[in-house]
Amino acid sequence: MVILGVVLLVIGLLASISVLTTIGAILIVVGLVLNLVPIGGTRRTYY
């Protein structure tokens, strides 16, 4: 998702399309948040 965001951001900046730039920036932020925040908890069970 981060890579797609970067691609859309670059295309939006090169083609001067503000919609692609905005969507790319949003995808980068969402992708980074999803990568940094653990989903499902961090409890690990060791037997």
C-alpha positions in Angstrom: 0.0 0.0 0.0 2.9 2.3 0.7 4.5 1.5 -2.6 1.2 2.2 -4.4 0.9 5.5 -2.5 4.4 6.6 -3.6 3.7 5.7 -7.2 0.4 7.6 -7.2 2.1 10.6 -5.5 4.9 10.7 -8.0 2.5 10.4 -11.0 0.3 13.1 -9.5 3.2 15.4 -9.0 4.7 14.8 -12.5 1.3 15.2 -14.3 0.1 18.0 -12.0 -3.0 16.0 -11.0 -3.9 17.0 -7.5 -6.4 14.2 -7.0 -3.7 11.5 -7.5 -1.3 13.5 -5.2 -3.9 13.5 -2.5 -4.8 9.9 -2.9 -1.1 8.9 -2.9 -0.4 10.9 0.3 -3.4 9.3 2.0 -2.3 5.8 1.0 1.2 6.4 2.3 -0.1 7.6 5.7 -2.6 4.7 6.0 0.0 2.1 4.9 2.5 3.4 7.5 -0.1 3.4 10.2 -1.1 -0.2 9.4 2.5 -1.3 9.4 3.3 0.3 12.7 0.1 -0.5 14.7 -0.2 -4.2 15.6 -3.5 -5.7 14.6 -4.9 -8.4 16.8 -2.9 -7.6 19.9 0.7 -8.3 20.9 0.1 -11.1 23.3 2.4 -14.0 22.5 2.0 -17.3 24.2 5.1 -19.4 25.0 4.6 -23.0 26.0 
